[in-house]
Structure formats: C-alpha cells, structure tokens
Amino acid sequence: MTRELKGSKQPIVAICYDFDKTLSPDNMQAQGYLQAIKYENQDEFWAETMDLARTHDMDSNLAWMYLMLKGARGKEIFRREMLEHYGAMVELYDGVAEWFDRIDRYGEERGIAVEHYILSSGLREMIEGTCIAGKFKRIYASSFYYDEAGVAIWPAQVVNFTDKTQYLFRISKGVLDVNDPAVNDYFEPDEIRVPFTNMVYIGDSETDIPCMKLVNTYGGYSVGVYDPDTGDKRRVLKLLDENRIGYYAPADYTEGSEMDKLIKTVIDNTADKEAKNG
C-alpha cells in the first residue's frame, strides 16, 4: 500500500469539504440527472429513497444508488461517462472555481502546504465531472462498480455520515488508500502527517456532525456553512449551540468573503504556531 510521507519542509493544512449544499447549492443528483429519469422533483426521489430504506432496513445511500440505477432503465445507459456528464451540470457556489488556487497561493506565501479533500456521501463520478475535480488530493465519496462493458452494476463504495470519519484519520496519518488497514495502526506523534489541529472540516448540516465533532474535539477547525441567498442560519446556529462547530460562514468562496478570511486566518495561525515551535 502507498503511504504519504510526513512533509519534512512545509507543515500541511488539510481542508476537508462536504459537497452537496457546501460547495454546491443543491444535491448533485437533482441538477440534471433526476430530471432525465423523469422525477418531477427531488422530494419525490428522496421520499422514495427513505421509504425503500425503512421497508428493507437498508442503508439510505444504498437505497438512492439503487433508485438511480433503476430509474435509468430504458432511459440512460448507466456508465461512468454519463454520471460525469451530469456532474458537469452541477452548479457551484460563488467563488468555488477560483477558491482552491487562491488558497493554495496564500498557503505558499505563508510557508504552508494546503491540501483539499472531498468527504461526501454523494457520487464520486459526478464530482469527477465538475470543473474542480482536479483540485482535490483525494475524493472520498460513494461510487459504483462497472462491468467489462463499462456499465454500473453494483456499489463499489458507500460513504454515509459516520463512515466519513475514517477518512479524517486516513488524511491525518497519510494512509490515503481506502483499502489500507494501516489506518488502524498506532502512530507516534511525530509520524502523524497532518495533526488534527491543522485540519479544517467544512459542512452544512446534521449529516456532517460526526466529522465536525471529531475535528472540533481534537483542536481543529469545524466550519458550518449556510446558503448566502436565503441567509438561513438556523442549522449552523444549532450546530454552534451544540458545540459541533466552532465557526460558521455563508457559502461564499469569493475573495474577501467571510470564508476567505476565515481560512486565511487558519493558515496564518498554523504558520505562526510553526514559527514558535521552531
């Protein structure tokens, strides 16, 4: 198994993002795909998902993956390329397209290597179809297994909200391969590639709570986002009250925004801490 070596020159800040309603204003499936398989609205799809999950004691992610496959019958050939095509239709919040390069440059100016990761219950193939796919060191998300003809026939990975936490440990230890059992090994403090104090988790809702709480507990930065168009802060304020997050901001990633200033402050704090520790 391939492991990431601890950086010997630059300290690392790892920024971990949920995707739906964090980088994009809506669920990825609802921005072209569901319409193509004739769901009139996404509420109908998600209601059917929950009914299927409850009826069969089924993981809800497996339920919606099954319904995506079922819905495509006779309408779409369910291939990776098809999912990437619909991924390219996914809308991003303002500033997201330019965000990663700008934050990377700021990190370089402060002597910090910035790494970006996706931790999503959505589909990796659709995220890989977006214009920002190449900005991430790893995309941890649900995905399909494809047969010899390239047609999706079975789930390959299913990432629910509690599963996401394992990837935080993978990132911290530099054990990035999803099949590497060394994520469970004991690591001495000086073997940790990215300490949790250098980690940021950005999410929007209750499904992000395990990751938010874990990062918050270990001294990192958990950030709740809300839709800047609606200005509805109820979810993030609840997360703040329950000590799930330490910060919140509108999902506006443009230069000079609250999020921009917050992440640059995290980088500044990390650089200052490293300078003090020599």
Residue frames as qw, qx, qy, qz and C-alpha x, y, z in Angstrom:
[[0.000, 0.887, 0.461, 0.000, 0.00, 0.00, 0.00],
 [0.393, 0.463, -0.025, 0.794, 1.17, 3.51, -0.76],
 [0.385, -0.742, -0.410, 0.364, 1.51, 5.89, 2.17],
 [0.205, 0.887, 0.001, 0.415, 2.01, 9.63, 2.13],
 [0.637, -0.051, -0.391, 0.663, 5.22, 10.57, 3.91],
 [0.270, -0.845, -0.295, 0.354, 5.15, 13.26, 6.53],
 [0.403, 0.849, 0.010, 0.341, 6.20, 16.55, 4.99],
 [0.728, -0.265, -0.176, 0.607, 9.74, 17.44, 6.06],
 [0.308, 0.169, 0.083, 0.933, 9.80, 21.02, 4.77],
 [0.278, -0.279, -0.105, -0.913, 6.33, 22.51, 4.93],
 [0.273, 0.185, 0.784, -0.526, 3.59, 21.99, 7.50],
 [0.115, -0.258, -0.775, -0.565, 0.29, 20.96, 5.95],
 [0.418, 0.179, 0.408, -0.792, -3.21, 22.33, 6.39],
 [0.016, 0.196, 0.923, 0.331, -5.81, 19.83, 5.17],
 [0.425, 0.150, 0.150, -0.880, -9.19, 21.32, 4.23],
 [0.085, 0.177, 0.975, 0.107, -11.94, 18.70, 4.04],
 [0.377, 0.101, -0.080, -0.917, -15.23, 19.53, 2.34],
 [0.503, 0.410, 0.730, -0.213, -18.66, 18.04, 2.20],
 [0.199, 0.092, 0.584, 0.782, -20.05, 18.65, -1.31],
 [0.128, -0.609, -0.650, -0.436, -23.83, 18.99, -1.54],
 [0.290, -0.892, -0.275, -0.211, -25.00, 22.33, -0.08],
 [0.606, -0.631, 0.094, 0.475, -21.41, 23.07, 0.94],
 [0.291, -0.288, 0.481, 0.776, -19.68, 23.63, -2.40],
 [0.107, -0.252, -0.684, -0.676, -22.89, 23.32, -4.45],
 [0.352, -0.127, 0.246, -0.894, -26.26, 24.86, -3.54],
 [0.840, -0.004, 0.037, -0.541, -28.25, 21.64, -4.08],
 [0.780, -0.168, 0.602, 0.031, -27.96, 17.86, -4.14],
 [0.061, -0.430, 0.674, 0.598, -25.88, 16.80, -7.14],
 [0.254, 0.242, 0.918, 0.184, -28.44, 14.23, -8.34],
 [0.208, 0.743, 0.565, -0.292, -31.11, 16.93, -8.57],
 [0.041, 0.745, -0.188, -0.639, -29.23, 19.12, -11.04],
 [0.402, 0.470, -0.573, -0.539, -29.96, 17.22, -14.24],
 [0.122, 0.123, -0.982, -0.071, -29.95, 13.50, -13.54],
 [0.248, 0.318, 0.802, -0.440, -33.26, 13.14, -11.69],
 [0.458, 0.552, 0.032, -0.696, -34.99, 15.24, -14.33],
 [0.326, 0.406, -0.731, -0.442, -33.58, 12.93, -17.04],
 [0.158, -0.071, -0.985, 0.013, -35.09, 9.85, -15.38],
 [0.327, -0.458, -0.541, -0.625, -38.46, 11.62, -15.08],
 [0.334, -0.502, -0.625, 0.495, -38.69, 12.50, -11.42],
 [0.054, 0.855, 0.342, 0.387, -40.82, 15.64, -11.32],
 [0.141, -0.862, 0.287, -0.394, -38.99, 16.93, -8.26],
 [0.380, 0.372, -0.777, 0.338, -36.29, 15.72, -5.95],
 [0.479, -0.275, 0.512, -0.658, -38.63, 15.49, -2.96],
 [0.918, 0.107, -0.062, -0.375, -40.33, 12.55, -4.68],
 [0.706, 0.397, -0.560, 0.173, -36.97, 10.81, -5.17],
 [0.087, 0.389, -0.699, 0.594, -35.80, 11.31, -1.59],
 [0.686, -0.167, 0.318, -0.633, -39.18, 10.24, -0.19],
 [0.933, 0.192, -0.240, -0.186, -38.96, 7.03, -2.24],
 [0.460, 0.464, -0.656, 0.378, -35.38, 6.57, -1.01],
 [0.237, -0.338, 0.631, -0.657, -36.40, 6.79, 2.64],
 [0.846, -0.017, 0.120, -0.520, -39.40, 4.52, 2.12],
 [0.841, 0.317, -0.439, 0.009, -37.18, 1.90, 0.47],
 [0.257, 0.445, -0.686, 0.515, -34.59, 2.18, 3.24],
 [0.481, -0.260, 0.499, -0.672, -37.18, 1.85, 6.03],
 [0.895, 0.087, -0.064, -0.432, -39.05, -1.01, 4.40],
 [0.914, 0.233, -0.313, 0.115, -35.94, -3.13, 3.89],
 [0.661, -0.698, 0.128, 0.245, -33.74, -1.97, 6.81],
 [0.745, 0.425, 0.155, 0.490, -31.44, -0.61, 4.12],
 [0.385, -0.393, 0.013, 0.835, -28.69, 1.99, 4.26],
 [0.336, 0.814, 0.289, -0.375, -30.21, 5.13, 2.75],
 [0.037, 0.670, -0.521, -0.528, -27.18, 5.65, 0.50],
 [0.225, -0.026, 0.935, 0.272, -27.61, 2.17, -0.95],
 [0.354, 0.609, 0.669, -0.237, -31.28, 2.96, -1.43],
 [0.305, 0.836, -0.008, -0.456, -30.71, 6.07, -3.54],
 [0.067, -0.485, 0.752, 0.442, -27.93, 4.37, -5.51],
 [0.325, 0.232, 0.914, 0.077, -30.36, 1.55, -6.31],
 [0.344, 0.755, 0.461, -0.314, -33.05, 4.02, -7.37],
 [0.114, 0.739, -0.372, -0.549, -30.59, 5.82, -9.63],
 [0.137, -0.197, 0.908, 0.344, -29.81, 2.52, -11.36],
 [0.303, 0.453, 0.831, -0.109, -33.46, 1.51, -11.52],
 [0.265, 0.789, 0.232, -0.503, -34.56, 4.90, -12.85],
 [0.029, 0.591, -0.548, -0.591, -32.08, 4.75, -15.71],
 [0.439, 0.113, 0.876, 0.163, -33.55, 1.55, -17.18],
 [0.392, 0.628, 0.637, 0.215, -34.81, 2.27, -20.68],
 [0.071, 0.987, 0.132, -0.058, -33.75, 5.91, -20.46],
 [0.046, 0.875, -0.482, 0.023, -29.97, 6.08, -19.87],
 [0.877, 0.125, -0.399, 0.238, -27.05, 3.67, -20.14],
 [0.540, -0.838, 0.066, -0.043, -25.67, 3.91, -16.65],
 [0.802, 0.265, -0.157, 0.512, -21.98, 4.49, -17.37],
 [0.506, -0.470, -0.148, 0.708, -19.27, 6.49, -15.62],
 [0.226, 0.119, 0.324, 0.911, -19.24, 8.91, -18.57],
 [0.237, -0.648, -0.557, -0.462, -22.96, 9.53, -18.15],
 [0.524, -0.721, -0.363, 0.273, -22.52, 10.38, -14.47],
 [0.454, -0.273, 0.079, 0.844, -19.59, 12.67, -15.26],
 [0.071, 0.425, 0.486, 0.760, -21.77, 14.37, -17.89],
 [0.379, -0.776, -0.440, -0.247, -24.39, 15.17, -15.27],
 [0.611, -0.521, -0.192, 0.565, -21.66, 16.15, -12.84],
 [0.357, 0.101, 0.216, 0.903, -20.55, 18.82, -15.29],
 [0.172, -0.643, -0.454, -0.592, -24.03, 20.37, -14.93],
 [0.534, -0.606, -0.497, 0.317, -23.70, 20.79, -11.17],
 [0.033, 0.888, 0.011, 0.459, -23.81, 24.41, -10.04],
 [0.623, -0.108, -0.437, 0.639, -21.16, 25.66, -7.64],
 [0.251, -0.872, -0.296, 0.297, -21.39, 28.44, -5.08],
 [0.284, 0.940, -0.097, 0.162, -19.87, 31.78, -5.98],
 [0.094, -0.840, 0.525, -0.101, -16.09, 31.75, -5.95],
 [0.886, -0.231, 0.400, -0.017, -15.66, 27.97, -5.69],
 [0.843, 0.496, 0.048, 0.202, -14.00, 27.62, -9.10],
 [0.359, 0.754, -0.304, 0.457, -11.24, 30.08, -8.17],
 [0.639, -0.718, 0.136, -0.238, -11.05, 29.23, -4.47],
 [0.952, -0.208, 0.080, 0.212, -8.53, 26.39, -4.44],
 [0.664, 0.419, -0.035, 0.618, -5.75, 28.06, -6.41],
 [0.074, -0.803, 0.103, -0.582, -6.13, 31.26, -4.39],
 [0.739, -0.631, 0.160, -0.174, -5.95, 29.48, -1.05],
 [0.928, 0.031, 0.033, 0.370, -3.02, 27.37, -2.25],
 [0.440, 0.618, -0.091, 0.645, -1.13, 30.53, -3.22],
 [0.364, -0.794, 0.156, -0.462, -1.83, 32.10, 0.15],
 [0.914, -0.390, 0.101, 0.053, -0.55, 29.00, 1.89],
 [0.801, 0.291, -0.021, 0.522, 2.64, 29.08, -0.17],
 [0.115, 0.772, -0.126, 0.612, 3.20, 32.70, 0.81],
 [0.551, -0.681, 0.278, -0.393, 3.00, 31.70, 4.49],
 [0.092, 0.472, -0.871, 0.099, 5.12, 28.55, 4.10],
 [0.594, 0.037, 0.681, -0.427, 2.12, 26.22, 4.42],
 [0.127, 0.026, -0.858, -0.496, 1.18, 23.40, 2.02],
 [0.581, 0.131, 0.326, -0.734, -2.61, 23.36, 1.61],
 [0.046, -0.018, -0.954, -0.296, -4.33, 20.12, 0.62],
 [0.573, 0.043, 0.052, -0.817, -8.01, 19.81, -0.32],
 [0.007, 0.039, 0.999, 0.020, -10.15, 16.70, 0.18],
 [0.592, -0.185, -0.251, -0.744, -13.78, 15.80, -0.51],
 [0.043, 0.054, 0.945, -0.319, -15.66, 13.71, 2.08],
 [0.499, 0.087, -0.109, -0.855, -19.11, 13.24, 0.58],
 [0.548, 0.151, 0.786, -0.242, -21.99, 10.80, 0.67],
 [0.611, 0.644, -0.018, -0.460, -22.69, 11.85, -2.92],
 [0.929, 0.275, 0.204, 0.140, -21.26, 10.23, -6.03],
 [0.488, -0.518, 0.376, 0.594, -17.55, 10.40, -6.77],
 [0.474, 0.288, 0.621, 0.553, -18.20, 10.03, -10.50],
 [0.106, 0.891, 0.392, 0.202, -20.41, 13.11, -10.56],
 [0.359, -0.869, 0.109, 0.323, -17.88, 15.13, -8.54],
 [0.572, -0.226, 0.525, 0.588, -15.21, 13.99, -11.01],
 [0.383, 0.592, 0.557, 0.439, -17.30, 15.57, -13.76],
 [0.100, -0.962, -0.199, 0.158, -17.14, 19.03, -12.20],
 [0.465, 0.793, -0.175, 0.354, -14.62, 21.68, -13.19],
 [0.270, -0.787, 0.449, -0.326, -12.98, 21.49, -9.74],
 [0.988, -0.134, -0.054, -0.051, -12.32, 17.73, -9.63],
 [0.766, 0.360, -0.275, 0.457, -8.60, 18.14, -10.23],
 [0.071, -0.743, 0.298, -0.595, -8.17, 20.42, -7.22],
 [0.777, -0.502, 0.208, -0.319, -8.53, 17.62, -4.65],
 [0.030, -0.522, 0.851, -0.046, -5.81, 15.33, -3.36],
 [0.002, -0.139, -0.990, -0.017, -8.49, 12.69, -2.79],
 [0.548, -0.156, -0.152, -0.807, -12.23, 12.48, -3.42],
 [0.013, 0.057, 0.961, -0.270, -13.79, 10.18, -0.84],
 [0.555, 0.136, 0.056, -0.819, -17.38, 9.55, -1.89],
 [0.756, 0.166, 0.598, -0.209, -19.82, 6.82, -2.85],
 [0.243, 0.511, -0.610, -0.554, -19.18, 5.14, -6.20],
 [0.913, 0.192, 0.115, -0.340, -20.26, 2.29, -8.49],
 [0.492, -0.278, 0.765, 0.309, -18.56, -0.86, -9.77],
 [0.568, 0.567, -0.210, -0.558, -18.61, -1.16, -13.57],
 [0.895, 0.069, 0.439, 0.045, -18.68, -4.37, -15.62],
 [0.572, -0.126, 0.519, 0.623, -16.48, -5.18, -18.61],
 [0.289, 0.634, 0.526, 0.488, -18.80, -3.14, -20.84],
 [0.186, 0.167, -0.152, 0.956, -18.37, -0.11, -18.59],
 [0.461, -0.533, -0.375, -0.602, -21.92, -0.26, -17.20],
 [0.202, -0.372, 0.611, -0.668, -22.53, 0.32, -13.48],
 [0.658, -0.180, -0.675, -0.281, -23.91, -2.80, -11.84],
 [0.714, -0.480, -0.464, 0.214, -23.12, -2.60, -8.11],
 [0.227, -0.956, 0.140, -0.122, -21.95, -0.14, -5.44],
 [0.716, 0.333, -0.415, 0.452, -18.18, -0.06, -5.04],
 [0.269, -0.008, -0.516, 0.813, -18.05, 2.36, -2.13],
 [0.309, -0.754, -0.479, -0.328, -20.82, 3.65, 0.10],
 [0.310, 0.110, -0.401, 0.855, -19.96, 6.62, 2.30],
 [0.333, -0.773, -0.493, -0.220, -22.55, 7.55, 4.90],
 [0.112, -0.894, 0.125, -0.416, -22.19, 10.27, 7.53],
 [0.725, -0.622, 0.296, 0.003, -20.47, 8.06, 10.11],
 [0.894, 0.185, 0.175, 0.370, -18.17, 6.44, 7.52],
 [0.331, 0.877, -0.067, 0.341, -16.74, 9.87, 6.74],
 [0.465, -0.839, 0.279, -0.056, -14.77, 9.96, 9.99],
 [0.890, -0.135, 0.295, 0.319, -12.39, 7.17, 8.89],
 [0.614, 0.612, 0.132, 0.481, -11.16, 9.40, 6.09],
 [0.167, -0.939, 0.176, -0.242, -10.18, 12.10, 8.54],
 [0.733, -0.530, 0.409, 0.120, -7.89, 9.56, 10.22],
 [0.822, 0.305, 0.299, 0.376, -6.57, 8.47, 6.82],
 [0.304, 0.866, -0.005, 0.398, -5.72, 12.07, 5.97],
 [0.430, -0.850, 0.272, -0.132, -4.14, 12.66, 9.37],
 [0.773, -0.373, 0.484, 0.173, -1.96, 9.54, 9.17],
 [0.193, 0.618, -0.574, -0.502, -1.22, 9.80, 5.44],
 [0.313, 0.040, 0.945, 0.085, -2.87, 6.41, 4.83],
 [0.382, 0.337, -0.074, -0.857, -4.96, 7.55, 1.89],
 [0.345, 0.051, -0.840, -0.417, -5.72, 4.26, 0.12],
 [0.674, -0.267, 0.045, -0.687, -9.24, 3.19, 1.09],
 [0.945, -0.055, -0.302, -0.113, -8.13, -0.46, 1.36],
 [0.428, 0.422, -0.607, 0.520, -5.07, 0.14, 3.53],
 [0.679, -0.576, -0.454, -0.036, -5.76, -1.32, 7.02],
 [0.540, 0.025, -0.346, 0.766, -2.84, 0.67, 8.46],
 [0.202, -0.599, -0.098, -0.768, -5.33, 3.42, 9.24],
 [0.764, -0.573, -0.195, -0.222, -5.98, 1.45, 12.43],
 [0.762, 0.051, -0.361, 0.535, -2.30, 1.25, 13.39],
 [0.416, -0.836, -0.134, 0.331, -0.82, 3.26, 16.23],
 [0.535, 0.628, -0.024, 0.564, 1.27, 6.20, 15.03],
 [0.494, -0.382, -0.270, 0.733, 3.74, 8.09, 17.18],
 [0.083, 0.876, 0.253, -0.402, 3.00, 11.83, 17.31],
 [0.084, -0.659, 0.435, 0.608, 5.97, 12.63, 15.07],
 [0.272, 0.063, 0.867, 0.412, 4.66, 10.14, 12.48],
 [0.298, 0.713, 0.582, -0.252, 1.36, 11.98, 12.06],
 [0.421, 0.282, 0.409, 0.759, 1.38, 13.71, 8.68],
 [0.146, -0.502, -0.188, -0.831, -1.45, 16.18, 9.36],
 [0.098, -0.186, -0.758, 0.618, -2.33, 16.76, 13.03],
 [0.017, -0.698, -0.710, -0.093, -6.00, 17.45, 13.68],
 [0.188, -0.743, -0.179, 0.616, -5.00, 20.93, 14.84],
 [0.061, -0.377, 0.473, 0.794, -4.06, 21.59, 11.19],
 [0.085, 0.293, 0.889, 0.341, -7.34, 20.25, 9.83],
 [0.349, 0.175, 0.097, -0.916, -10.45, 22.08, 8.66],
 [0.152, 0.335, 0.918, 0.150, -13.83, 20.43, 8.06],
 [0.262, 0.170, -0.052, -0.948, -16.47, 22.40, 6.14],
 [0.044, -0.317, -0.928, -0.190, -20.07, 21.14, 6.01],
 [0.245, -0.286, -0.205, -0.903, -23.66, 22.30, 6.14],
 [0.706, -0.321, -0.188, -0.603, -25.90, 20.02, 8.17],
 [0.759, -0.427, 0.385, -0.304, -26.56, 17.26, 10.68],
 [0.974, 0.218, -0.024, 0.064, -25.06, 14.65, 8.35],
 [0.498, 0.630, -0.382, 0.456, -21.67, 16.31, 8.90],
 [0.553, -0.755, 0.158, -0.314, -21.87, 16.14, 12.69],
 [0.936, -0.262, 0.063, 0.225, -19.53, 13.14, 13.27],
 [0.671, 0.355, 0.000, 0.651, -16.74, 14.80, 11.27],
 [0.056, -0.800, 0.030, -0.597, -17.42, 18.23, 12.71],
 [0.711, -0.676, 0.075, -0.177, -17.38, 16.94, 16.26],
 [0.922, -0.084, 0.028, 0.378, -14.22, 14.88, 15.73],
 [0.497, 0.499, -0.025, 0.709, -12.25, 17.78, 14.25],
 [0.270, -0.796, 0.025, -0.541, -13.58, 20.18, 16.87],
 [0.841, -0.541, -0.003, -0.027, -12.72, 17.85, 19.75],
 [0.854, -0.084, 0.087, 0.506, -9.13, 17.38, 18.60],
 [0.315, -0.657, 0.038, 0.684, -8.41, 21.08, 18.25],
 [0.328, 0.180, 0.577, 0.726, -9.09, 21.60, 14.55],
 [0.212, 0.249, 0.016, -0.945, -11.48, 23.95, 12.79],
 [0.196, 0.431, 0.873, 0.116, -15.06, 22.85, 12.10],
 [0.120, 0.212, -0.103, -0.964, -16.97, 25.31, 9.92],
 [0.352, 0.525, 0.764, -0.128, -20.69, 25.29, 9.23],
 [0.036, -0.054, 0.383, 0.921, -21.93, 26.94, 6.05],
 [0.351, 0.580, 0.632, -0.375, -25.33, 28.29, 5.07],
 [0.439, 0.552, 0.529, 0.472, -26.85, 29.42, 1.78],
 [0.213, -0.232, -0.072, 0.946, -25.93, 33.07, 1.24],
 [0.167, -0.288, -0.508, -0.794, -29.05, 33.64, -0.89],
 [0.522, -0.594, -0.567, -0.232, -31.55, 32.58, 1.78],
 [0.015, -0.579, 0.429, -0.693, -29.43, 33.71, 4.73],
 [0.834, -0.416, -0.156, -0.327, -31.00, 30.90, 6.79],
 [0.176, 0.563, -0.708, 0.388, -28.60, 30.27, 9.69],
 [0.781, -0.394, 0.139, -0.464, -30.83, 28.00, 11.77],
 [0.973, 0.043, -0.206, 0.098, -28.87, 24.81, 11.09],
 [0.572, 0.405, -0.397, 0.593, -25.45, 26.30, 11.70],
 [0.266, -0.580, 0.323, -0.699, -26.57, 28.13, 14.83],
 [0.914, -0.296, 0.022, -0.276, -27.93, 24.83, 16.20],
 [0.882, 0.198, -0.270, 0.331, -24.58, 23.17, 15.39],
 [0.224, 0.559, -0.373, 0.706, -22.77, 26.02, 17.14],
 [0.577, -0.530, 0.199, -0.589, -25.00, 25.80, 20.22],
 [0.978, -0.176, 0.022, -0.106, -24.33, 22.06, 20.44],
 [0.354, -0.730, 0.545, 0.210, -20.56, 22.58, 20.16],
 [0.866, 0.281, 0.378, 0.166, -20.38, 20.69, 16.88],
 [0.563, 0.598, 0.101, 0.562, -18.68, 23.61, 15.12],
 [0.452, -0.476, -0.198, 0.728, -16.50, 26.47, 16.19],
 [0.004, -0.359, 0.232, 0.904, -17.22, 28.76, 13.23],
 [0.483, 0.561, 0.672, 0.035, -19.85, 29.46, 10.60],
 [0.025, -0.436, 0.294, 0.850, -20.00, 31.49, 7.41],
 [0.708, 0.534, 0.124, -0.445, -22.10, 31.88, 4.27],
 [0.784, 0.058, 0.524, 0.327, -21.11, 29.51, 1.46],
 [0.391, 0.920, -0.035, -0.004, -19.48, 32.34, -0.45],
 [0.842, -0.214, 0.196, 0.456, -15.96, 31.48, -1.57],
 [0.436, 0.816, 0.061, 0.375, -15.12, 34.73, -3.34],
 [0.539, 0.165, -0.312, 0.765, -12.02, 36.72, -2.44],
 [0.062, -0.290, 0.245, -0.923, -12.58, 38.85, 0.65],
 [0.671, -0.410, -0.404, -0.468, -15.62, 36.83, 1.81],
 [0.624, -0.602, 0.353, -0.352, -16.04, 35.63, 5.39],
 [0.989, -0.025, 0.130, 0.066, -14.95, 32.15, 4.35],
 [0.646, 0.600, -0.191, 0.432, -11.90, 33.51, 2.55],
 [0.098, -0.751, 0.390, -0.523, -10.85, 35.50, 5.61],
 [0.822, -0.430, 0.265, -0.262, -11.51, 32.58, 7.96],
 [0.972, 0.118, 0.041, 0.201, -9.40, 30.06, 6.07],
 [0.465, 0.666, -0.263, 0.521, -6.58, 32.55, 5.60],
 [0.405, -0.706, 0.362, -0.454, -6.66, 33.10, 9.37],
 [0.964, -0.199, 0.171, -0.038, -6.34, 29.33, 9.88],
 [0.806, 0.415, -0.101, 0.409, -3.29, 29.35, 7.62],
 [0.069, 0.773, -0.302, 0.554, -1.86, 32.36, 9.48],
 [0.695, -0.578, 0.287, -0.318, -2.39, 30.66, 12.84],
 [0.985, 0.016, 0.083, 0.149, -0.67, 27.49, 11.59],
 [0.595, 0.593, -0.186, 0.510, 2.28, 29.45, 10.23],
 [0.204, -0.763, 0.321, -0.523, 2.63, 31.37, 13.50],
 [0.873, -0.398, 0.225, -0.170, 2.45, 28.17, 15.55],
 [0.925, 0.231, -0.019, 0.302, 5.10, 26.51, 13.39],
 [0.330, 0.724, -0.259, 0.548, 7.36, 29.55, 13.71],
 [0.483, -0.694, 0.325, -0.423, 7.07, 29.48, 17.52],
 [0.945, -0.224, 0.233, -0.036, 7.85, 25.77, 17.62],
 [0.187, -0.716, 0.580, 0.339, 10.92, 26.36, 15.52]]
